[in-house]
Amino acid sequence: MERRTFLQRIGSILAVLGITEAEWLSLGNRYYQALAQPSPRKLALLIGINQYPKIPALSGCLTDVELQKELLIHRFGFQGSDILTLTEEEASREFIEAAFLDHLGKQAKPGDMVVFHFSGYGSSVKLETSSDIRQNALVPANVSYKSQDEKIVNYILEETLLLLLRSLPTERVTAVLDTSYYAPTTVLGLKSRTLQELVEAKLAPEELDFLRQLKTQKLPSTPIVLAATSEPKQPAREGIFAGFSAGLFTYALTQYLWEFTPATTIQVSLSHVENSLSKLGSKQQPANLENLSPNLSPQRREALNSPPSLVEKGGLGLPESIVGAEGAVTAIEEDGKTVQLWLAGLPPQVLLYYGVNSRFTLATTEELILRSRTGLTAKAQISQTEGTNSLQVGQLVQEAVRILPRNINLTIALDTGLERIERVDATSAFAAFPHISTVVVGEKPADYVFGKLQEIPSRYGLFSLGGELIPNTTGEVGEAVKLAAQRLAPKLSTLLAAKLWRLTENQGSSRLALKASLEIISNISPRVVMQRETVRAFKTETPIKKSVQTRLITSLPTPIVPIGSRMQYRVENQSDRPVYLIVLGLNNNHTAIAFYSWETPQEPNTEDIKPLLKEVVIAPGETLTLPQTNAASEWVVSGPAFFCEQQLIFSTTPFSTTLAALNTAKYSPTEQRLIAPLLNSLDIAQALLQDLHLKTEMNGTAADSYILDMNNWASFSFSFQVV
């Protein structure tokens, strides 16, 4: 961590001499007078704890700190010396509160920017003053106040943190809390960042004294506090990715800010983040804590519903002209041609399969060729010798060509709650299917979890990584593992198909200028539920306007669509080329569906003629509604209440292979609906990738790879909840 010597002194004073924070403040002035600057500064305090004494370790909190630090430096202009990190045993309650008072409280001035981040366990504790009310709390590295008395806990109350944030003399304060407070009764799938409440535990008296001191202070600031969950009993989870673990919320949030900066409102950010969380297998619903407060004034609530953008008051202070990126150059090797990259801007579902020879471009137009990757770090070589002198650490890199392997499996994690013989039988049964592999939950990246329902007698089922049962995957009581696997075979094929079409997502990196809105059709005018648009296509010379920001406020987290709603997509082609469109998805039964564009019969009495599909093409400057708004082509949302996910994929070339695969299915004239089941979903997904595949060869690229050029396609993901 930075300023290690100073904080070691602080630690010795607090731990050995027992000096209070108030006394310590008087000692701190001399250390920071030299750091005062006349211009506004950007300060950050980042906390991450994986290892706790006598508590199961977490895995992704240190990665979260790294994710935030690289984001703040490369995307938001923070100086490394202004970012203080406390990790593992450094992150004691005393250190955290002392560092907050010193690094943030003593240095921040009006107009400065402050970021606080915490990744670790959360819990709840009862206060002696209100024994019936549980208080949310962050769990520091030194959990127990006294080793001989396990009933006293050294937690930091969430109320204490909020008061600390409010005490800062600047309005530009943002906190990110990747933790949760109520432990689930059962743990299935991803690890939870919640520590079970100790019923008889008492809070350390020093924490209560510190809280009382804070309550007497002037509180000028109204911080933005982004929490990993919006529901009290919803756990914050961390996932295993391509060579690293991370908090789902932190990874999704930082990845979004890499790709989709510039201007966007907090609500829109959280909507995109939640969409990413859903694809990662979690139904976490991130929130602005202030917006959840029951004591919020009507004026403040109205302001939050029309919030400033992240580039304005309370945000991270990024100029609106900065464009999206997938990473940055972090080091240049001695040969001057090889660079090290940080690739936190790639969609997490894509990163695992991101192949050698993928291409990136720099703002100076040079092209980098990916040579190797470990986790979020990679090595790349400049493709030409000219211009290498312009390489600089900190340069942003933008995705140009995506290389993906053709042989991609669906990975099923076997829950540790299964008996050993059950796991052996399940491994054997799933191995009989093509493109299906198994791992033990928590050891390697996975897509879904095979386990038992928490009921007696129990049954086998398939779950999301967040522990949510996938519809229509449970069997009968007493079912053998082999039969359960055979029963799941069609569902696994569908889920693999969905995994493949999700790998096309490139909203932040596509060079095509496209926009799509999901709308509910009413008698007055269509109401926008969600909106997606490419970012890269607008470049720096066309910053996102305030009017666009205002329109995007409608895109709130967890879009809700009532059963019976009439829906449509409105698609705008703002590019200079015609584009072709395919729409695929998983409905609320978690079965595959597609939008079909049928050929209109030229002759009457054509009942014996096999129906055929035609391309959906959108001319430059044209706006298309899908389906067309007339009685014969309505899209009406039916039950049950569950999540829906749809992918809109655009291409500058026809989807010939995809349409050919669609036309192989046996449709009768009576089945010519615009939204209908996708009968051969895996074949369609593979054909789709083949249509997007760049047909010209690239040197060194394996023959069994898909080559996808950002100039030629765009792919938007829409997720919403049916109620």
N, C-alpha and C positions, 0 to 999 in steps of 0.2 A: 504494500500500500504506500501511497505518497506520505511524506512527512512522518515517516516511521519513528524517527528519534524523538520528535516532539510528543507523539501519542504514547510512546513507551514511558516518557516522563509522566504524562498524565496518568497512565496506568499505575505507575509506582506510587504516585501521590494518592490516588483513589483507593488502591488495594492495600497499601502498607500504612499510610498515615491516616486514611479514613477522612480525608478532607472533603468538604461538601462542594457541590457544584458552584454555589454562590462564592465561596472562598476561592475556588479555582479560577473563576472568571477574572478576578482581580490580578491573577498571575498571567493571564493570557495576552494582555494588551501588548506587551513588549514584543511578543513573537510575531505579531501580525501587522504592526505599524508599517513595516517595509512592503507589505503586500497591497496596501491601499492604492487604489487607482481612481483617477478622476472620471474615467468613462465607465459606463455600466459593464458589469461582469456577468459571467455565466458560471454558477456554482452548482456542484452536485455532490450528494452523499449517497453512496450505493452500498447496500448491506446484503450479504449472501451467506447463508449458513447451511451446510450439508451435514456436518458431524455434530451431534449432540451427545452429551454423556447419558448413558443408560436409556437412550431412546433410539429406535430404528433410524438409520441415516437416510437423508434425502439424497438425490442424485444431481439435480439440475440447477441448484441455487447459485453456484459459482459461475456456471455458464450464463445465467441470467445477468449477473453483474458484468460479465464480459460483453454480452449482447448490448446492454444499455451503454456501457462505456464507449464501445466502438461507434454506436449510433450517435451519441452526443458529440464525439470528437469529429467524425467524418460527415455527419449530416447536419449538425446544428452548431458547429463552430466553437465548441468548448475547448479550452486548453487543458491538456492532460494534468497540469499542475493544479487546476481548479476542481478536479474530480478526486474526491477522497473515497477510498473503498475500505470497508471493514469486512473481513471474511473469516469464517470459522471461529476460533477462540478469541480473535480480536473483537468480535461482535458481541461483547457482553453488554448487559443493560447499562452499566456505568460508562463504558466506552461509547456506546451509541448516543446516549443523552449528552455526554461531554462533547463528542464530536459535533453533534447538532448545534449545541450552544456556541462552540468555538468556530467551526468551519463555516457554518451557515449564519448563525445568529450574530456573531461578531463582525462578519465580513459583508453581509448583504446590505445594500443601500437601496433607497427608492429607485425603481427602474431596473434594478438587477434581475437576473433570471435565476431561479433556484429549482433544482430537481432533487427529489428524495425518492429512493427506491428500496424496497424491502422484499427479499425472497427468503422464506423459511417457514417454520411452523407457526400457526396461529392456534389459539385456544380461547377458552372463556373461564372466568373466575368470578366468584361471588365476593362482594365487598362487605365488610362487617357493618358498614353504615346502611346497607340495603341488602339484606341476606336473600331476598326473593328475586333480585335482579342480577342477571349475569352480565358481566362486562366483557366485551371483546378485548383481546390482548395479543400482542406480538410476543413470540417466545425467543428470547436471546440465547446466546451460546451457553451462558452460565444459568441454566434453567432453575436450579435449586439455590435458594438463598443461603441455606446452611446444610451441609452434608448430613449432619446428625438429625436434622428435622426436615423430612421430605414434604411436610405439609405446608411449608412456606415456599412460595414460588417467586422468582425474580422477574416476572413478566413486565412488559411495557404496555400500559393500557392504551387502547386505541384513542381514548379521550385525551391522554397525555400527548400522543403524537399530533392529534389535530390541533391542540392548543399550541404546541410548539410551532406547527406550520403557520398558524394564524398570528403568532407573535412576530413573525418576520416583517421587516419594514418595507417590503415590496409586494405589490399585487401580483407579480409574475411568479407564482409558486405552483408547481405541479408535483404531486406524489403518486407513485405507482406501488400498489400493495399486491404482490403475488402470493397470497396466503388466504386461509379461511379459518373459521372459528368453531365449527360444529362437526365433530367426527361422525362419519356415516356408520351405521350399525353393521354393515357388511362392506367389505372391500373387494371389489372385483375389477380387474383390468388395471388402469393406470394408478400410480401411487398418489395418495392424497396428502396435501400439506396441512392437515389438521391434526392436532394433538388432543387426545381424549381428555375431557375435563376431569380434574381431580376434585371429587365432591367436597372434601373437607379442607381443601387447600386455601391458604390465606396469602394475600399479597404482601410483599416485602414492605415494611413500614417506610423505608426511604422513598419508595415509589409513590406512596400516598402523600408523603410530605412534599415531594417534588410537584405532584399534581396540585396540591393546595397553593403552592407558591405560584404556579402558572396561572391559576384562576384569579389571582390578584393583579395580574399584569394587563397592560393595554394590548388589545388584539386588533391591529389595524388591517390584517390581510384576510382575504377570502380565497383560500387555496382551491385548486382543482385536485381532487383525490380520486384516482382511477383504481377501482378494486377489481380483483379477478372474478368475483361473483357478485350477483345482485340479490340472490336469495339467501336467507340466513342459514339454511341447512344444505346449501349447495357447496360441495367441496371444490377447492382449487386443486388442480391436478398437474402433474408433470409427466412428460412423455419421453420415450427413447427414440432417437432419430438416427441419422446416418453417422454413427460414430460419436455421439454425444447425447446427453440428456439435458432437458431444459423445461422450465415452467411453460405450460401451454399458452398462458396469457401473455407472458413476457415475449415469448418467441413470436406469437402471432402479432402482437402489437408492434414490436420492433421491425419485423419483416414488412408489415404494412407501411410503416413510416419510411423505410428505405425505398420501397417501390412507388408509393403514391404521393409523397410530398411533391408539390407544394400544398396550397391552401385547401384545408378541409375542416369541417366542424368536428367537434368531439363526438357528437352523436353519430356522424357518418363513420368516423374512425372506428367506433365501437361496433357499428353494424358490420363493417368489413371484418373486424377482428373476430366477431362472433361467428361469421360465416366460415372463417378459417378454423375456428375451434370445432365447429360442427364437422368439417371434413377430417379433422384429427381424431374424431370419435368422442368428443366431449360436448355436453350441452351446457357448459358454463356460459353464463350470461354476464359479461362485464358491465360495470356501472360506474357512474360518477357518484361517490358516496353522498355528496351534498344533496343531490337530486332525490335521494332516498330518505332524507331527514324529514320526520313528521313535523318539525318545528320550522320548516322553511317558510319564509314569508311569501305571499302571493306575488309580490314584485320580483323577488329573487327567482322564484320558480318560473315566472314568465321570461326572465332574462336567460335562464338555463335552457329553456325551450327554444330560444333564439341565440345560441351561444356565440361568443367570439371564436374565430378560427384559431387553430394552434399557432398561427403566425402572429396573433395579436395578443392582447392582454391575457395573462394567465397561461399562455402557451409556451412553446419551446423556442419561439423567436426565429423562425426560418424565413428568409426572404421569399416572396411569392414566386420569384423567377426561377428558383432551383427546380430542376426536373428530377424525375425518379431515377433510381439506380438499383442494381442488384448487389453492389458491393463497392469496395474501394481498394486501392493499392496500399498495402501496409509496409512493404519493404521492397527494395530493389537490390538484386544480387550483384556481385562484382562484375559479371560479364556485361552488365547494362542492358541485357535483353530478357532476363528472367525476372519475374516479379512475383511477390507473394500477395495473395488476395484474401480479403474477408468477404464471404458471400452470404451474409445474413439476409439479403433482400430477395433471395430465390424462394418461391413458394415451398413450404416444408414438405408437401407431398411429392414435389418434383426433385428436391435436393438428393434424396436417397438414390435416385436413378440417374443423376446428372453425369453424363459420360465424358470421357476424354475426347479432346478435339472440339468440344463446344467452343463457340466464339463469343468474345466480348469486344465492345468498342469503347475507346476513350473519347473524351470530349474533343481531343485533338485529332480525332478520326483514325488513329492507329488501331489495328486489330490485334487482340490477344487470343492465343490459342491455349485452351486448358490442357495441361499435361498431367496433373495429378491433383487429388483432393483428399483431405483427411478432415472429416467433420465439416466445420464451417470455414476452414482455411484451405487454400489451394495454391498451386504454382501454375504460372502461365508464361508463355513466351510471346514476344512481339513478332508479328508475322513478317516484318520487313526490317531491314537494317536502317533505312532512312528514317530520320525523325526520332531515333531513340533518345536523343539528348533531351527531348521534351518530357520524358518520363519523370514523374514526381510522386513521392509518397503523399497519399491523401487524395489522389485523383479518383474520381468516381468512374466505375465501369458499368456499362449497360449491356444487357444480354442481346446478342445478335443472332446466334444459331444455337439451338438446343439439340443435343444428341441424346437419344434415349435407346436403351436396349429393346429388342423385339421380344425377348423372352423374359417376361415379368410375371412373377407369381403372386397369388393372394396368400398372405401369411396369417395363419391362425395360431393364436397363443392359447396354450392349454392352461386352464386355471389351476393354481396350486391347491385349491380345495378338492380337486379330483384325487381319488386314491391312485397309488402307483400303478396298479394293474389297469385302471381306467385310462391313465395317460399313455401307457404302452399300447393298449388297444386302439386308442384314438389316433396315435401316431401312425400305426399300421394302416388303419382304415383311411385316413386322409391321404396317405402316401399313394394309394391306388388311383387317385384322381390326378389328371394332368394339371399343371400350373397351380398346385396347392402345396404349400409347405407348412410345417408346424415348428413352433418354438415354445419354451416355457415362458409364461407370462412374466414380464419384468426383466427378462434377460436380453432380448433383442427387439428391434422394431417389429411391430405386428399391425395388422389391419383390424382384426376382430378377436374376440375371446370365446372359446368353447368351454362351457362350464355348466353348473347346475343352478336351477332356480332355488331361491331361499324359501323353500316350502317343504313340508313333510306330508307324505312322501314326495321326494323331489323328482324333477325331470331334467333332461338335457336340453340346452338351448344355446343359441348364438347371441353374443352380446357385443355392444360397441366397446371401445376401449374405456369409455367412461362408465361402464357397467349397466348401460341401458339395454333391455331386451329388444332384439330385432324382431319386428312383427312376423308372425307365421313361421317361427323356427323352433317351437317347442314340440316335443313328442309326447308319447304316452308314458305313464308311470311304469317302471320296470323295463323300459326299452333298452336293448343292448347298444353299446357304443357303436358297433359296426353298423347297425340299422340306423342309428341317429345320423351317422356320417352319410350313408346312402340317401337318407331322406333329405339331407341338406344340399346334396349335389347341385340341383337346379338353382338354388338360392346362391350358392357359392359362385356359380358361373355368372350370375347377374351382378354380384358384388364385385367380381373381378372386372367385368365390363365397365362398371362405374368407376373403378380405380383407374382404368386406362383412360377414359375420357376426361377425368379430373387432371391427368398429367398434361393436358393441352392448355390448362389455364395460363393466361399470359396478359391479363388486363393491364398490368403495370408496365409490360415491356413490348407489347405489340406496336408496330409502326403504323398500323391502319387507324384512321380517325373514325371511330364508331361509337355509338351510344345506344343503349337499350334500357327501356323502362318496363317494369312489371306494373300493370294497372288493374284496378277493379272498376268494371264498367257500371256506372250508375245512370239514373235517368237525367241527371244534370250534366255532368262531365266526368270523364275518367279520373279516378283518384290514383296517384302514383304511390305504390307500396315500396318499391325499391328501384334504384337506378344504378347502372354501371356504365362507365365510359373509359375508353383508353386514355392513358395519361401521356405516354411518350410521344404520341402523334402531334400534340399541341406545341411541343418544344418550348424554349424559353421566351420566344418572341410572342407567344400567345398565352399569357398567364390566365389561370382560371379566374373568371370575373366574380364579383360579389353576387351578381344575380344568380350565377350558377350555385354559389354557396347557399344562397337562400333557398333555391329549389331543392338542394340536396338534404336540407334539414328534414324533409319528409321521410328520409331513409333512417328511421329509428331502429335500435336493436330489436331483434326478434320480431320481424314483421308478422302480423297476425292476419290471417285470411279466414273469414267465417265460412263454414260449410254452406254451399248453395250460391256462393259468389260467382258472378260472371267475370272472367278474367281475359286479359289479352297482353301481348308484348307489343310495345311500340319501338321500332328499330329505325335508327337514322344512320344512313351511310354518308358521312361527311368527307370521305376520301374522294380521290379522282379516278377510282377504278370501280367497276361493278364487283360486288361480292356475293358469294353464295352462302346459304345458311342451312345448318342442320340443328335441330333441337332434340336433345335426349335428356332423360332424367330418371329419378326414382320417385314414385308417388308415395302417398302416405301409407300404403301397404308394403312399401319397400320392394315393389316390383318395378321392372323397367318399363318405361313408356317412351313414346316419340311423337313428334308432330309430323303428320303425314300430309303431303301435298299431292292430291290425286289428279291424274289426267282427266279432263272432261271428255266423255265419250262423244265422238263425232257423229255416230249413227244412232238412231233410235233402236230399241229392242236389242241392246248389246249385253243382255244378261249372261250370255255364254262366254263373253270375252273377259279374259283375266284382267283385273284392274291393274294399272301401272302408276308409278309415282313419277313426278317431275321435279326438276330443280326449283328451289326458291332462290330467286336472284333479285338483288336490290341494286338499282342503277345509282351512279354517283349523284349525290344531292337528294336522293329519294328517301321518303319515310314510309315504312310499311308497318301495318298492324297485323299481328298473327295471333289467332286466326282472324280473318276478315269479320267485321262486326255486322253479321246478319243472322237471322234466325236459323239458317241452315248450317251454320258453322260456329256454334257457340262452344266455349270452353267453360263448363260449370264445375266448380270444385265440389267433389263428393267426400263423404266420410271414409274412414274414421278420423278422429282427431290425432294427428301426428305430424311429423316434419316432412316436408317435400323438398327435393333438391333437383334443380334443372340446370343444364349446361347449354349455352348458346354458342355454337362454334361457327365462325365465319372463315371463308377462304376466298382468295382471288382466283382460284381455279375450281372447276366443277367437282362435285362429290360423286364422280362416276362410279368408283368402286363401291362406295357406300350405298348408292341407289341400287346398284346391281344386287348387292347383298340383301337389301330390303325387299327387292322384287322377287327374291327366291322364296320368300315365305308365302304360304297359301292363304290369301285373303279372298273372301267372297265379296260380291258387290254390296251385300248388306253390312259388311264390316268396314265400309269406307268412311270411318270416322276420322276427324282431324287429329284427335288425341286418342291414342289407342295403345294397347300393350305392345311391347317390343319383343317379338317372338324369338329372335335369335340374337340376343343382346351382345354376346361375346364376339360373334362374327362381325356384327356391325361396328363395334368399338375397334376391332383390328383393321377393318376396312377403312374406317375414318382416319386412323393414323397413317395408313398407306396413302390415302388421298392427300394428306398434309405433307407427306414425306417429299423432300426435295429430290428430284430424279437425277440431278447431276451429281457425279461423284466428288467427294472431298478427300484429299490426300490423307492417308493414315486412318480414316474412319472405317471401323469394322463393317463388314457387309451385313451383319445381323443387327443393324442399328437403324433407327428412324432419324432422319435429318430434317429438322423443322426450322424454317427461316422466319424470323420475326416480321419481315416485310410482307409475308404472304398470308398470315392468319391472325385471328384474334379469338379469344375464348373467354366468356363471362360465366361466372357461377352465381346462381340465385338460390337461396334457401329461405323458406318461410314455414310458419307453423299454421296448420289447419286446426281450427277450433270449432 
